Amino acid sequence: MRRLLLSSLLACALLGAPLLALAKDAPKKPKLPRWKKGQQQGTVTIDGKPEAFTALVPRGYSTKKTWPVVLLAHGNGGKAASFLQAVKPAAGKKPPLLISLERCDNNQDAVGYVPKYLDALKSQFSIDDKNVYALGFSGGGFRLWDDVVCQAAQLPRFRGVILVGSARQSFDPPDKPAQAPTVILVGDPQDRNFTKPGPAAVKALKAKGYEVIVHEHTAGHSLPRKELQAVFVWIAKTIKASRKRKRR
């Protein structure tokens, strides 16, 4: 019996040694930086180059839990900080984490940059993967269409994609994946950037079973406060529903 016990202990030690070595060798996740609440500037590395962003960090933010995020893509010639300022009033008193991207519009060398930013920003913020949203205006919206809405690999990463003053650009959406974002189109029927591609975008998306919400207004090529507020109300409700499902 004593020999059997010694053999068992030796076997456990031999099996445990490699597991202990693997545990020691396993790379530790880098600690996320701490961010103060309010508007903050930062950079991430994309394709070996620093790329800037401006974030609105909500009250109570910490790395102890994950946070819903809305990535903001400004229009052609815009700036991250000014676009954040334009969107912020519509986001409500308790906004999610808002991150405005510097390289994102249709006149920049920014093909595929919104998803690249999302990857890079995970080294900076504690992001809730189930509640990632993107809002693009004009050229930024057109980039979102081509780089997110029309990319099967990227679609499941987003819960909602909002295109303001823009809609369909170069490509057609793929077959709807099991997890697909809701696409929200905001525009003025007199705005050619919205009207010409808008109906085609709705038709192309609905034909493949996507959920599409359209908010029309009469404020031209702009960021209409009322319609943007409706978008953020929808985002807040969607986040709340997601958290309820998670608790079940």
Helices and strands as residue ranges (DSSP letters): H 2-25, E 38-46, E 49-57, E 67-73, H 80-87, G 88-91, E 97-101, H 113-121, E 127-137, H 139-144, I 145-149, G 155-157, E 160-164, E 182-187, H 192-195, H 198-207, E 212-216, H 225-247
